[in-house]
Structures are given as structure tokens and as C-alpha cells.
């Protein structure tokens, strides 16, 4: 019973997200952190006006969460968002650690139409 209710709610949320995001301009937020035992995690959210939508979370595992790796995740996530939600990404926000600053430079080189900057 519980899984049917959760499945129904999940499907409803997916439809609502798709309807709300189609055709809008949004900013992609990437957040990278490590647990207390240094297990890395990277998440992606979309920010549109006054709403934020969770998109995905990635576990790099043994892969080093380098600037290149994070930039590739941004590229992959942008492609998914454009295809799934028909949403236009106009910018990327990440924190200000050295890895994210390097990732921002890579994104600016690869996507000249995007702003990429750190949060303050």
C-alpha cells in the first residue's frame, strides 16, 4: 500500500515539475561536499524565480571530484534538463572552493552563453 501511494505522489510531482519548468529560464546549482569520513557527494538543483527543484545527486565513489569531473556532471545535467524539462539554463552557481572556481572557468569556456559564478 505504502509504495503505491509513494509512486502516485512521485508521478504527480514529476508531472508538476515538468509543467512548471517547461519553457522557463533557470539557474543550475551544483553543491559538492564530503561526509565526516570524506565520502564525496554532489547534488544539482534548479532555481527559478522563487522556487528550487531538486534534480539529482551523484556519488563520485572512488572518482576524484575534480573540476573536470564536476564540469562533466554539469554538462550531463544540463542535457538532461533540456531534454526532460525543455528548460533553458542561463547560469551555474557553485561554492567558492578552488575546485569549484576551476569548474566555473571550464563551464564558461564550454558554454559561452552561460554565467558561472560562486555563491557568497
PDB file as gemmi writes it, atoms N, CA and C in Angstrom:
CRYST1    1.000    1.000    1.000  90.00  90.00  90.00 P 1                      
ATOM      1  N   UNK A   1       0.816  -1.189   0.000  1.00  0.00           N  
ATOM      2  CA  UNK A   1       0.000   0.000   0.000  1.00  0.00           C  
ATOM      3  C   UNK A   1       0.862   1.256   0.000  1.00  0.00           C  
ATOM      4  N   UNK A   2       1.858   1.308   0.900  1.00  0.00           N  
ATOM      5  CA  UNK A   2       2.708   2.484   1.011  1.00  0.00           C  
ATOM      6  C   UNK A   2       3.434   2.798  -0.283  1.00  0.00           C  
ATOM      7  N   UNK A   3       3.929   1.766  -0.963  1.00  0.00           N  
ATOM      8  CA  UNK A   3       4.681   2.023  -2.190  1.00  0.00           C  
ATOM      9  C   UNK A   3       3.770   2.554  -3.299  1.00  0.00           C  
ATOM     10  N   UNK A   4       2.511   2.120  -3.337  1.00  0.00           N  
ATOM     11  CA  UNK A   4       1.584   2.641  -4.346  1.00  0.00           C  
ATOM     12  C   UNK A   4       1.310   4.119  -4.113  1.00  0.00           C  
ATOM     13  N   UNK A   5       1.137   4.502  -2.861  1.00  0.00           N  
ATOM     14  CA  UNK A   5       0.891   5.911  -2.544  1.00  0.00           C  
ATOM     15  C   UNK A   5       2.120   6.734  -2.903  1.00  0.00           C  
ATOM     16  N   UNK A   6       3.299   6.257  -2.510  1.00  0.00           N  
ATOM     17  CA  UNK A   6       4.528   6.979  -2.833  1.00  0.00           C  
ATOM     18  C   UNK A   6       4.749   7.061  -4.331  1.00  0.00           C  
ATOM     19  N   UNK A   7       4.480   5.995  -5.042  1.00  0.00           N  
ATOM     20  CA  UNK A   7       4.613   6.008  -6.500  1.00  0.00           C  
ATOM     21  C   UNK A   7       3.683   7.033  -7.125  1.00  0.00           C  
ATOM     22  N   UNK A   8       2.455   7.112  -6.632  1.00  0.00           N  
ATOM     23  CA  UNK A   8       1.479   8.078  -7.154  1.00  0.00           C  
ATOM     24  C   UNK A   8       1.939   9.504  -6.882  1.00  0.00           C  
ATOM     25  N   UNK A   9       2.401   9.752  -5.665  1.00  0.00           N  
ATOM     26  CA  UNK A   9       2.884  11.096  -5.319  1.00  0.00           C  
ATOM     27  C   UNK A   9       4.100  11.451  -6.159  1.00  0.00           C  
ATOM     28  N   UNK A  10       5.017  10.506  -6.320  1.00  0.00           N  
ATOM     29  CA  UNK A  10       6.213  10.732  -7.133  1.00  0.00           C  
ATOM     30  C   UNK A  10       5.833  11.094  -8.566  1.00  0.00           C  
ATOM     31  N   UNK A  11       4.922  10.363  -9.149  1.00  0.00           N  
ATOM     32  CA  UNK A  11       4.481  10.662 -10.517  1.00  0.00           C  
ATOM     33  C   UNK A  11       3.816  12.032 -10.591  1.00  0.00           C  
ATOM     34  N   UNK A  12       3.003  12.370  -9.599  1.00  0.00           N  
ATOM     35  CA  UNK A  12       2.357  13.690  -9.561  1.00  0.00           C  
ATOM     36  C   UNK A  12       3.394  14.810  -9.497  1.00  0.00           C  
ATOM     37  N   UNK A  13       4.422  14.623  -8.669  1.00  0.00           N  
ATOM     38  CA  UNK A  13       5.472  15.632  -8.536  1.00  0.00           C  
ATOM     39  C   UNK A  13       6.245  15.773  -9.847  1.00  0.00           C  
ATOM     40  N   UNK A  14       6.548  14.663 -10.509  1.00  0.00           N  
ATOM     41  CA  UNK A  14       7.249  14.711 -11.798  1.00  0.00           C  
ATOM     42  C   UNK A  14       6.450  15.505 -12.828  1.00  0.00           C  
ATOM     43  N   UNK A  15       5.152  15.266 -12.907  1.00  0.00           N  
ATOM     44  CA  UNK A  15       4.296  15.982 -13.864  1.00  0.00           C  
ATOM     45  C   UNK A  15       4.247  17.463 -13.514  1.00  0.00           C  
ATOM     46  N   UNK A  16       4.089  17.770 -12.238  1.00  0.00           N  
ATOM     47  CA  UNK A  16       4.040  19.165 -11.796  1.00  0.00           C  
ATOM     48  C   UNK A  16       5.346  19.879 -12.125  1.00  0.00           C  
ATOM     49  N   UNK A  17       6.475  19.226 -11.845  1.00  0.00           N  
ATOM     50  CA  UNK A  17       7.781  19.813 -12.164  1.00  0.00           C  
ATOM     51  C   UNK A  17       7.910  20.085 -13.646  1.00  0.00           C  
ATOM     52  N   UNK A  18       7.535  19.114 -14.452  1.00  0.00           N  
ATOM     53  CA  UNK A  18       7.644  19.268 -15.903  1.00  0.00           C  
ATOM     54  C   UNK A  18       6.794  20.450 -16.379  1.00  0.00           C  
ATOM     55  N   UNK A  19       5.586  20.557 -15.870  1.00  0.00           N  
ATOM     56  CA  UNK A  19       4.702  21.660 -16.254  1.00  0.00           C  
ATOM     57  C   UNK A  19       5.251  23.008 -15.815  1.00  0.00           C  
ATOM     58  N   UNK A  20       5.812  23.067 -14.618  1.00  0.00           N  
ATOM     59  CA  UNK A  20       6.322  24.331 -14.090  1.00  0.00           C  
ATOM     60  C   UNK A  20       7.631  24.761 -14.744  1.00  0.00           C  
ATOM     61  N   UNK A  21       8.436  23.810 -15.208  1.00  0.00           N  
ATOM     62  CA  UNK A  21       9.750  24.138 -15.756  1.00  0.00           C  
ATOM     63  C   UNK A  21       9.775  24.311 -17.270  1.00  0.00           C  
ATOM     64  N   UNK A  22       8.801  23.782 -17.959  1.00  0.00           N  
ATOM     65  CA  UNK A  22       8.817  23.846 -19.420  1.00  0.00           C  
ATOM     66  C   UNK A  22       8.826  25.293 -19.907  1.00  0.00           C  
ATOM     67  N   UNK A  23       9.847  25.600 -20.704  1.00  0.00           N  
ATOM     68  CA  UNK A  23       9.942  26.905 -21.346  1.00  0.00           C  
ATOM     69  C   UNK A  23      10.496  28.025 -20.475  1.00  0.00           C  
ATOM     70  N   UNK A  24      10.864  27.741 -19.228  1.00  0.00           N  
ATOM     71  CA  UNK A  24      11.375  28.806 -18.358  1.00  0.00           C  
ATOM     72  C   UNK A  24      12.901  28.864 -18.404  1.00  0.00           C  
ATOM     73  N   UNK A  25      13.446  29.960 -17.912  1.00  0.00           N  
ATOM     74  CA  UNK A  25      14.887  30.121 -17.758  1.00  0.00           C  
ATOM     75  C   UNK A  25      15.221  29.848 -16.301  1.00  0.00           C  
ATOM     76  N   UNK A  26      16.311  29.116 -16.081  1.00  0.00           N  
ATOM     77  CA  UNK A  26      16.661  28.709 -14.723  1.00  0.00           C  
ATOM     78  C   UNK A  26      18.162  28.742 -14.512  1.00  0.00           C  
ATOM     79  N   UNK A  27      18.541  28.735 -13.251  1.00  0.00           N  
ATOM     80  CA  UNK A  27      19.944  28.659 -12.856  1.00  0.00           C  
ATOM     81  C   UNK A  27      20.176  27.287 -12.236  1.00  0.00           C  
ATOM     82  N   UNK A  28      21.242  26.630 -12.667  1.00  0.00           N  
ATOM     83  CA  UNK A  28      21.609  25.317 -12.154  1.00  0.00           C  
ATOM     84  C   UNK A  28      22.582  25.495 -10.990  1.00  0.00           C  
ATOM     85  N   UNK A  29      22.281  24.869  -9.875  1.00  0.00           N  
ATOM     86  CA  UNK A  29      23.122  24.957  -8.686  1.00  0.00           C  
ATOM     87  C   UNK A  29      23.786  23.604  -8.464  1.00  0.00           C  
ATOM     88  N   UNK A  30      25.113  23.629  -8.329  1.00  0.00           N  
ATOM     89  CA  UNK A  30      25.853  22.409  -8.012  1.00  0.00           C  
ATOM     90  C   UNK A  30      26.466  22.587  -6.631  1.00  0.00           C  
ATOM     91  N   UNK A  31      26.225  21.625  -5.765  1.00  0.00           N  
ATOM     92  CA  UNK A  31      26.796  21.669  -4.424  1.00  0.00           C  
ATOM     93  C   UNK A  31      27.588  20.396  -4.195  1.00  0.00           C  
ATOM     94  N   UNK A  32      28.794  20.573  -3.741  1.00  0.00           N  
ATOM     95  CA  UNK A  32      29.715  19.456  -3.520  1.00  0.00           C  
ATOM     96  C   UNK A  32      30.145  19.484  -2.058  1.00  0.00           C  
ATOM     97  N   UNK A  33      30.110  18.346  -1.424  1.00  0.00           N  
ATOM     98  CA  UNK A  33      30.553  18.275  -0.034  1.00  0.00           C  
ATOM     99  C   UNK A  33      31.069  16.886   0.257  1.00  0.00           C  
ATOM    100  N   UNK A  34      31.646  16.732   1.446  1.00  0.00           N  
ATOM    101  CA  UNK A  34      32.147  15.432   1.899  1.00  0.00           C  
ATOM    102  C   UNK A  34      31.570  15.138   3.272  1.00  0.00           C  
ATOM    103  N   UNK A  35      31.344  13.870   3.507  1.00  0.00           N  
ATOM    104  CA  UNK A  35      30.855  13.442   4.820  1.00  0.00           C  
ATOM    105  C   UNK A  35      32.001  13.529   5.834  1.00  0.00           C  
ATOM    106  N   UNK A  36      31.709  13.193   7.059  1.00  0.00           N  
ATOM    107  CA  UNK A  36      32.733  13.236   8.109  1.00  0.00           C  
ATOM    108  C   UNK A  36      33.868  12.235   7.859  1.00  0.00           C  
ATOM    109  N   UNK A  37      33.629  11.252   6.988  1.00  0.00           N  
ATOM    110  CA  UNK A  37      34.681  10.294   6.633  1.00  0.00           C  
ATOM    111  C   UNK A  37      35.177  10.502   5.201  1.00  0.00           C  
ATOM    112  N   UNK A  38      34.977  11.728   4.696  1.00  0.00           N  
ATOM    113  CA  UNK A  38      35.459  12.159   3.373  1.00  0.00           C  
ATOM    114  C   UNK A  38      34.828  11.438   2.194  1.00  0.00           C  
ATOM    115  N   UNK A  39      33.604  10.947   2.325  1.00  0.00           N  
ATOM    116  CA  UNK A  39      32.874  10.404   1.179  1.00  0.00           C  
ATOM    117  C   UNK A  39      32.231  11.576   0.451  1.00  0.00           C  
ATOM    118  N   UNK A  40      32.598  11.806  -0.820  1.00  0.00           N  
ATOM    119  CA  UNK A  40      32.064  12.964  -1.544  1.00  0.00           C  
ATOM    120  C   UNK A  40      30.634  12.741  -2.047  1.00  0.00           C  
ATOM    121  N   UNK A  41      29.922  13.826  -2.169  1.00  0.00           N  
ATOM    122  CA  UNK A  41      28.579  13.820  -2.772  1.00  0.00           C  
ATOM    123  C   UNK A  41      28.422  15.122  -3.547  1.00  0.00           C  
ATOM    124  N   UNK A  42      27.687  15.053  -4.650  1.00  0.00           N  
ATOM    125  CA  UNK A  42      27.447  16.226  -5.489  1.00  0.00           C  
ATOM    126  C   UNK A  42      25.964  16.242  -5.841  1.00  0.00           C  
ATOM    127  N   UNK A  43      25.314  17.374  -5.606  1.00  0.00           N  
ATOM    128  CA  UNK A  43      23.891  17.467  -5.931  1.00  0.00           C  
ATOM    129  C   UNK A  43      23.643  18.623  -6.891  1.00  0.00           C  
ATOM    130  N   UNK A  44      22.532  18.512  -7.621  1.00  0.00           N  
ATOM    131  CA  UNK A  44      22.132  19.530  -8.591  1.00  0.00           C  
ATOM    132  C   UNK A  44      20.684  19.923  -8.342  1.00  0.00           C  
ATOM    133  N   UNK A  45      20.455  21.228  -8.334  1.00  0.00           N  
ATOM    134  CA  UNK A  45      19.112  21.775  -8.183  1.00  0.00           C  
ATOM    135  C   UNK A  45      18.929  22.881  -9.203  1.00  0.00           C  
ATOM    136  N   UNK A  46      17.676  23.143  -9.529  1.00  0.00           N  
ATOM    137  CA  UNK A  46      17.340  24.254 -10.420  1.00  0.00           C  
ATOM    138  C   UNK A  46      16.671  25.336  -9.602  1.00  0.00           C  
ATOM    139  N   UNK A  47      17.061  26.565  -9.851  1.00  0.00           N  
ATOM    140  CA  UNK A  47      16.407  27.687  -9.184  1.00  0.00           C  
ATOM    141  C   UNK A  47      15.698  28.525 -10.244  1.00  0.00           C  
ATOM    142  N   UNK A  48      14.393  28.723 -10.027  1.00  0.00           N  
ATOM    143  CA  UNK A  48      13.566  29.506 -10.945  1.00  0.00           C  
ATOM    144  C   UNK A  48      12.770  30.496 -10.096  1.00  0.00           C  
ATOM    145  N   UNK A  49      13.035  31.769 -10.281  1.00  0.00           N  
ATOM    146  CA  UNK A  49      12.378  32.857  -9.560  1.00  0.00           C  
ATOM    147  C   UNK A  49      12.405  32.565  -8.048  1.00  0.00           C  
ATOM    148  N   UNK A  50      11.303  32.121  -7.458  1.00  0.00           N  
ATOM    149  CA  UNK A  50      11.257  31.879  -6.021  1.00  0.00           C  
ATOM    150  C   UNK A  50      11.137  30.393  -5.676  1.00  0.00           C  
ATOM    151  N   UNK A  51      11.442  29.517  -6.611  1.00  0.00           N  
ATOM    152  CA  UNK A  51      11.309  28.082  -6.376  1.00  0.00           C  
ATOM    153  C   UNK A  51      12.616  27.361  -6.690  1.00  0.00           C  
ATOM    154  N   UNK A  52      12.862  26.296  -5.958  1.00  0.00           N  
ATOM    155  CA  UNK A  52      14.032  25.455  -6.195  1.00  0.00           C  
ATOM    156  C   UNK A  52      13.553  24.019  -6.385  1.00  0.00           C  
ATOM    157  N   UNK A  53      14.127  23.340  -7.382  1.00  0.00           N  
ATOM    158  CA  UNK A  53      13.743  21.981  -7.730  1.00  0.00           C  
ATOM    159  C   UNK A  53      14.970  21.079  -7.650  1.00  0.00           C  
ATOM    160  N   UNK A  54      14.873  20.024  -6.867  1.00  0.00           N  
ATOM    161  CA  UNK A  54      15.954  19.041  -6.795  1.00  0.00           C  
ATOM    162  C   UNK A  54      15.978  18.257  -8.104  1.00  0.00           C  
ATOM    163  N   UNK A  55      17.157  18.128  -8.697  1.00  0.00           N  
ATOM    164  CA  UNK A  55      17.295  17.394  -9.960  1.00  0.00           C  
ATOM    165  C   UNK A  55      17.960  16.038  -9.743  1.00  0.00           C  
ATOM    166  N   UNK A  56      19.128  16.027  -9.118  1.00  0.00           N  
ATOM    167  CA  UNK A  56      19.850  14.759  -8.954  1.00  0.00           C  
ATOM    168  C   UNK A  56      20.956  14.897  -7.927  1.00  0.00           C  
ATOM    169  N   UNK A  57      21.398  13.752  -7.453  1.00  0.00           N  
ATOM    170  CA  UNK A  57      22.558  13.687  -6.564  1.00  0.00           C  
ATOM    171  C   UNK A  57      23.469  12.599  -7.100  1.00  0.00           C  
ATOM    172  N   UNK A  58      24.755  12.879  -7.108  1.00  0.00           N  
ATOM    173  CA  UNK A  58      25.721  11.921  -7.629  1.00  0.00           C  
ATOM    174  C   UNK A  58      26.726  11.555  -6.555  1.00  0.00           C  
ATOM    175  N   UNK A  59      27.109  10.301  -6.553  1.00  0.00           N  
ATOM    176  CA  UNK A  59      28.145   9.811  -5.657  1.00  0.00           C  
ATOM    177  C   UNK A  59      29.354   9.501  -6.526  1.00  0.00           C  
ATOM    178  N   UNK A  60      30.386  10.340  -6.457  1.00  0.00           N  
ATOM    179  CA  UNK A  60      31.558  10.096  -7.307  1.00  0.00           C  
ATOM    180  C   UNK A  60      32.291   8.806  -6.972  1.00  0.00           C  
ATOM    181  N   UNK A  61      32.002   8.228  -5.817  1.00  0.00           N  
ATOM    182  CA  UNK A  61      32.680   6.989  -5.431  1.00  0.00           C  
ATOM    183  C   UNK A  61      34.175   7.210  -5.339  1.00  0.00           C  
ATOM    184  N   UNK A  62      34.928   6.341  -5.970  1.00  0.00           N  
ATOM    185  CA  UNK A  62      36.386   6.483  -5.914  1.00  0.00           C  
ATOM    186  C   UNK A  62      36.902   7.529  -6.892  1.00  0.00           C  
ATOM    187  N   UNK A  63      36.030   7.976  -7.802  1.00  0.00           N  
ATOM    188  CA  UNK A  63      36.396   9.030  -8.755  1.00  0.00           C  
ATOM    189  C   UNK A  63      36.698  10.303  -7.975  1.00  0.00           C  
ATOM    190  N   UNK A  64      37.787  10.947  -8.308  1.00  0.00           N  
ATOM    191  CA  UNK A  64      38.117  12.210  -7.648  1.00  0.00           C  
ATOM    192  C   UNK A  64      37.144  13.281  -8.145  1.00  0.00           C  
ATOM    193  N   UNK A  65      36.537  14.008  -7.229  1.00  0.00           N  
ATOM    194  CA  UNK A  65      35.581  15.059  -7.598  1.00  0.00           C  
ATOM    195  C   UNK A  65      36.358  16.313  -8.009  1.00  0.00           C  
ATOM    196  N   UNK A  66      37.067  16.196  -9.134  1.00  0.00           N  
ATOM    197  CA  UNK A  66      37.907  17.276  -9.654  1.00  0.00           C  
ATOM    198  C   UNK A  66      37.046  18.303 -10.394  1.00  0.00           C  
ATOM    199  N   UNK A  67      37.655  19.412 -10.784  1.00  0.00           N  
ATOM    200  CA  UNK A  67      36.957  20.432 -11.561  1.00  0.00           C  
ATOM    201  C   UNK A  67      36.427  19.840 -12.867  1.00  0.00           C  
ATOM    202  N   UNK A  68      37.218  19.020 -13.527  1.00  0.00           N  
ATOM    203  CA  UNK A  68      36.800  18.394 -14.782  1.00  0.00           C  
ATOM    204  C   UNK A  68      35.604  17.472 -14.554  1.00  0.00           C  
ATOM    205  N   UNK A  69      35.675  16.661 -13.511  1.00  0.00           N  
ATOM    206  CA  UNK A  69      34.573  15.752 -13.191  1.00  0.00           C  
ATOM    207  C   UNK A  69      33.296  16.543 -12.914  1.00  0.00           C  
ATOM    208  N   UNK A  70      33.399  17.598 -12.113  1.00  0.00           N  
ATOM    209  CA  UNK A  70      32.231  18.425 -11.783  1.00  0.00           C  
ATOM    210  C   UNK A  70      31.686  19.127 -13.025  1.00  0.00           C  
ATOM    211  N   UNK A  71      32.569  19.585 -13.911  1.00  0.00           N  
ATOM    212  CA  UNK A  71      32.130  20.219 -15.163  1.00  0.00           C  
ATOM    213  C   UNK A  71      31.390  19.214 -16.045  1.00  0.00           C  
ATOM    214  N   UNK A  72      31.882  17.979 -16.091  1.00  0.00           N  
ATOM    215  CA  UNK A  72      31.194  16.943 -16.870  1.00  0.00           C  
ATOM    216  C   UNK A  72      29.809  16.658 -16.296  1.00  0.00           C  
ATOM    217  N   UNK A  73      29.694  16.652 -14.963  1.00  0.00           N  
ATOM    218  CA  UNK A  73      28.376  16.464 -14.347  1.00  0.00           C  
ATOM    219  C   UNK A  73      27.434  17.618 -14.704  1.00  0.00           C  
ATOM    220  N   UNK A  74      27.960  18.831 -14.717  1.00  0.00           N  
ATOM    221  CA  UNK A  74      27.146  19.990 -15.113  1.00  0.00           C  
ATOM    222  C   UNK A  74      26.657  19.805 -16.549  1.00  0.00           C  
ATOM    223  N   UNK A  75      27.555  19.438 -17.453  1.00  0.00           N  
ATOM    224  CA  UNK A  75      27.181  19.233 -18.854  1.00  0.00           C  
ATOM    225  C   UNK A  75      26.104  18.161 -18.979  1.00  0.00           C  
ATOM    226  N   UNK A  76      26.293  17.054 -18.285  1.00  0.00           N  
ATOM    227  CA  UNK A  76      25.318  15.958 -18.324  1.00  0.00           C  
ATOM    228  C   UNK A  76      23.971  16.419 -17.773  1.00  0.00           C  
ATOM    229  N   UNK A  77      23.997  17.144 -16.667  1.00  0.00           N  
ATOM    230  CA  UNK A  77      22.763  17.602 -16.035  1.00  0.00           C  
ATOM    231  C   UNK A  77      22.040  18.614 -16.911  1.00  0.00           C  
ATOM    232  N   UNK A  78      22.771  19.509 -17.552  1.00  0.00           N  
ATOM    233  CA  UNK A  78      22.148  20.469 -18.473  1.00  0.00           C  
ATOM    234  C   UNK A  78      21.442  19.729 -19.608  1.00  0.00           C  
ATOM    235  N   UNK A  79      22.091  18.722 -20.169  1.00  0.00           N  
ATOM    236  CA  UNK A  79      21.484  17.953 -21.261  1.00  0.00           C  
ATOM    237  C   UNK A  79      20.203  17.270 -20.795  1.00  0.00           C  
ATOM    238  N   UNK A  80      20.215  16.683 -19.595  1.00  0.00           N  
ATOM    239  CA  UNK A  80      19.023  16.022 -19.048  1.00  0.00           C  
ATOM    240  C   UNK A  80      17.897  17.041 -18.852  1.00  0.00           C  
ATOM    241  N   UNK A  81      18.230  18.185 -18.275  1.00  0.00           N  
ATOM    242  CA  UNK A  81      17.226  19.226 -18.010  1.00  0.00           C  
ATOM    243  C   UNK A  81      16.599  19.724 -19.313  1.00  0.00           C  
ATOM    244  N   UNK A  82      17.435  19.981 -20.304  1.00  0.00           N  
ATOM    245  CA  UNK A  82      16.914  20.474 -21.581  1.00  0.00           C  
ATOM    246  C   UNK A  82      16.001  19.452 -22.239  1.00  0.00           C  
ATOM    247  N   UNK A  83      16.376  18.198 -22.170  1.00  0.00           N  
ATOM    248  CA  UNK A  83      15.568  17.154 -22.811  1.00  0.00           C  
ATOM    249  C   UNK A  83      14.304  16.853 -22.008  1.00  0.00           C  
ATOM    250  N   UNK A  84      14.454  16.667 -20.712  1.00  0.00           N  
ATOM    251  CA  UNK A  84      13.344  16.222 -19.877  1.00  0.00           C  
ATOM    252  C   UNK A  84      12.353  17.338 -19.570  1.00  0.00           C  
ATOM    253  N   UNK A  85      12.872  18.553 -19.302  1.00  0.00           N  
ATOM    254  CA  UNK A  85      12.001  19.644 -18.858  1.00  0.00           C  
ATOM    255  C   UNK A  85      11.845  20.773 -19.882  1.00  0.00           C  
ATOM    256  N   UNK A  86      12.634  20.713 -20.976  1.00  0.00           N  
ATOM    257  CA  UNK A  86      12.588  21.760 -22.001  1.00  0.00           C  
ATOM    258  C   UNK A  86      12.764  23.142 -21.371  1.00  0.00           C  
ATOM    259  N   UNK A  87      13.753  23.205 -20.495  1.00  0.00           N  
ATOM    260  CA  UNK A  87      14.065  24.383 -19.703  1.00  0.00           C  
ATOM    261  C   UNK A  87      15.403  24.943 -20.193  1.00  0.00           C  
ATOM    262  N   UNK A  88      15.557  26.254 -20.187  1.00  0.00           N  
ATOM    263  CA  UNK A  88      16.796  26.895 -20.620  1.00  0.00           C  
ATOM    264  C   UNK A  88      17.641  27.261 -19.413  1.00  0.00           C  
ATOM    265  N   UNK A  89      18.860  26.764 -19.366  1.00  0.00           N  
ATOM    266  CA  UNK A  89      19.788  27.097 -18.289  1.00  0.00           C  
ATOM    267  C   UNK A  89      20.529  28.372 -18.689  1.00  0.00           C  
ATOM    268  N   UNK A  90      20.472  29.372 -17.818  1.00  0.00           N  
ATOM    269  CA  UNK A  90      21.146  30.645 -18.112  1.00  0.00           C  
ATOM    270  C   UNK A  90      22.364  30.872 -17.233  1.00  0.00           C  
ATOM    271  N   UNK A  91      22.538  30.045 -16.202  1.00  0.00           N  
ATOM    272  CA  UNK A  91      23.682  30.221 -15.331  1.00  0.00           C  
ATOM    273  C   UNK A  91      23.916  29.006 -14.459  1.00  0.00           C  
ATOM    274  N   UNK A  92      25.115  28.972 -13.893  1.00  0.00           N  
ATOM    275  CA  UNK A  92      25.525  27.902 -12.995  1.00  0.00           C  
ATOM    276  C   UNK A  92      26.109  28.544 -11.741  1.00  0.00           C  
ATOM    277  N   UNK A  93      25.680  28.052 -10.585  1.00  0.00           N  
ATOM    278  CA  UNK A  93      26.215  28.529  -9.309  1.00  0.00           C  
ATOM    279  C   UNK A  93      26.839  27.349  -8.573  1.00  0.00           C  
ATOM    280  N   UNK A  94      27.994  27.594  -7.983  1.00  0.00           N  
ATOM    281  CA  UNK A  94      28.656  26.594  -7.145  1.00  0.00           C  
ATOM    282  C   UNK A  94      29.326  27.340  -5.995  1.00  0.00           C  
ATOM    283  N   UNK A  95      29.878  26.596  -5.048  1.00  0.00           N  
ATOM    284  CA  UNK A  95      30.544  27.285  -3.946  1.00  0.00           C  
ATOM    285  C   UNK A  95      31.888  27.841  -4.412  1.00  0.00           C  
ATOM    286  N   UNK A  96      32.644  28.404  -3.483  1.00  0.00           N  
ATOM    287  CA  UNK A  96      33.864  29.122  -3.854  1.00  0.00           C  
ATOM    288  C   UNK A  96      35.159  28.388  -3.548  1.00  0.00           C  
ATOM    289  N   UNK A  97      35.094  27.081  -3.314  1.00  0.00           N  
ATOM    290  CA  UNK A  97      36.352  26.354  -3.098  1.00  0.00           C  
ATOM    291  C   UNK A  97      37.140  26.337  -4.412  1.00  0.00           C  
ATOM    292  N   UNK A  98      38.412  26.020  -4.326  1.00  0.00           N  
ATOM    293  CA  UNK A  98      39.275  26.087  -5.513  1.00  0.00           C  
ATOM    294  C   UNK A  98      38.805  25.156  -6.632  1.00  0.00           C  
ATOM    295  N   UNK A  99      38.298  23.980  -6.281  1.00  0.00           N  
ATOM    296  CA  UNK A  99      37.803  23.041  -7.293  1.00  0.00           C  
ATOM    297  C   UNK A  99      36.617  23.644  -8.047  1.00  0.00           C  
ATOM    298  N   UNK A 100      35.693  24.261  -7.321  1.00  0.00           N  
ATOM    299  CA  UNK A 100      34.505  24.837  -7.949  1.00  0.00           C  
ATOM    300  C   UNK A 100      34.851  26.083  -8.764  1.00  0.00           C  
ATOM    301  N   UNK A 101      35.828  26.855  -8.331  1.00  0.00           N  
ATOM    302  CA  UNK A 101      36.268  28.011  -9.125  1.00  0.00           C  
ATOM    303  C   UNK A 101      36.861  27.541 -10.454  1.00  0.00           C  
ATOM    304  N   UNK A 102      37.642  26.462 -10.403  1.00  0.00           N  
ATOM    305  CA  UNK A 102      38.205  25.894 -11.640  1.00  0.00           C  
ATOM    306  C   UNK A 102      37.090  25.336 -12.521  1.00  0.00           C  
ATOM    307  N   UNK A 103      36.089  24.695 -11.913  1.00  0.00           N  
ATOM    308  CA  UNK A 103      34.946  24.174 -12.678  1.00  0.00           C  
ATOM    309  C   UNK A 103      34.199  25.316 -13.351  1.00  0.00           C  
ATOM    310  N   UNK A 104      34.023  26.425 -12.647  1.00  0.00           N  
ATOM    311  CA  UNK A 104      33.329  27.578 -13.221  1.00  0.00           C  
ATOM    312  C   UNK A 104      34.054  28.090 -14.459  1.00  0.00           C  
ATOM    313  N   UNK A 105      35.387  28.132 -14.402  1.00  0.00           N  
ATOM    314  CA  UNK A 105      36.158  28.559 -15.584  1.00  0.00           C  
ATOM    315  C   UNK A 105      35.928  27.603 -16.756  1.00  0.00           C  
ATOM    316  N   UNK A 106      35.909  26.289 -16.481  1.00  0.00           N  
ATOM    317  CA  UNK A 106      35.659  25.309 -17.543  1.00  0.00           C  
ATOM    318  C   UNK A 106      34.267  25.499 -18.150  1.00  0.00           C  
ATOM    319  N   UNK A 107      33.266  25.733 -17.321  1.00  0.00           N  
ATOM    320  CA  UNK A 107      31.895  25.928 -17.815  1.00  0.00           C  
ATOM    321  C   UNK A 107      31.827  27.175 -18.685  1.00  0.00           C  
ATOM    322  N   UNK A 108      32.467  28.261 -18.275  1.00  0.00           N  
ATOM    323  CA  UNK A 108      32.475  29.500 -19.068  1.00  0.00           C  
ATOM    324  C   UNK A 108      33.128  29.282 -20.433  1.00  0.00           C  
ATOM    325  N   UNK A 109      34.175  28.433 -20.474  1.00  0.00           N  
ATOM    326  CA  UNK A 109      34.843  28.127 -21.740  1.00  0.00           C  
ATOM    327  C   UNK A 109      33.942  27.282 -22.646  1.00  0.00           C  
ATOM    328  N   UNK A 110      33.230  26.329 -22.072  1.00  0.00           N  
ATOM    329  CA  UNK A 110      32.430  25.374 -22.852  1.00  0.00           C  
ATOM    330  C   UNK A 110      31.043  25.894 -23.212  1.00  0.00           C  
ATOM    331  N   UNK A 111      30.516  26.762 -22.381  1.00  0.00           N  
ATOM    332  CA  UNK A 111      29.179  27.326 -22.593  1.00  0.00           C  
ATOM    333  C   UNK A 111      29.294  28.845 -22.550  1.00  0.00           C  
ATOM    334  N   UNK A 112      29.638  29.448 -23.653  1.00  0.00           N  
ATOM    335  CA  UNK A 112      29.867  30.900 -23.668  1.00  0.00           C  
ATOM    336  C   UNK A 112      28.587  31.689 -23.419  1.00  0.00           C  
ATOM    337  N   UNK A 113      27.444  31.069 -23.523  1.00  0.00           N  
ATOM    338  CA  UNK A 113      26.175  31.754 -23.290  1.00  0.00           C  
ATOM    339  C   UNK A 113      25.737  31.678 -21.820  1.00  0.00           C  
ATOM    340  N   UNK A 114      26.498  31.003 -20.967  1.00  0.00           N  
ATOM    341  CA  UNK A 114      26.135  30.846 -19.559  1.00  0.00           C  
ATOM    342  C   UNK A 114      26.992  31.700 -18.662  1.00  0.00           C  
ATOM    343  N   UNK A 115      26.413  32.169 -17.582  1.00  0.00           N  
ATOM    344  CA  UNK A 115      27.163  32.756 -16.486  1.00  0.00           C  
ATOM    345  C   UNK A 115      27.500  31.629 -15.533  1.00  0.00           C  
ATOM    346  N   UNK A 116      28.686  31.642 -14.969  1.00  0.00           N  
ATOM    347  CA  UNK A 116      29.071  30.653 -13.958  1.00  0.00           C  
ATOM    348  C   UNK A 116      29.772  31.424 -12.850  1.00  0.00           C  
ATOM    349  N   UNK A 117      29.257  31.317 -11.646  1.00  0.00           N  
ATOM    350  CA  UNK A 117      29.827  32.086 -10.559  1.00  0.00           C  
ATOM    351  C   UNK A 117      29.635  31.367  -9.239  1.00  0.00           C  
ATOM    352  N   UNK A 118      30.363  31.834  -8.236  1.00  0.00           N  
ATOM    353  CA  UNK A 118      30.307  31.250  -6.908  1.00  0.00           C  
ATOM    354  C   UNK A 118      29.279  31.943  -6.040  1.00  0.00           C  
ATOM    355  N   UNK A 119      28.837  31.244  -5.031  1.00  0.00           N  
ATOM    356  CA  UNK A 119      27.893  31.855  -4.093  1.00  0.00           C  
ATOM    357  C   UNK A 119      28.704  32.587  -3.021  1.00  0.00           C  
ATOM    358  N   UNK A 120      28.102  33.549  -2.437  1.00  0.00           N  
ATOM    359  CA  UNK A 120      28.791  34.322  -1.391  1.00  0.00           C  
ATOM    360  C   UNK A 120      28.064  34.203  -0.088  1.00  0.00           C  
TER     361      UNK A 120                                                      
END                                                                             
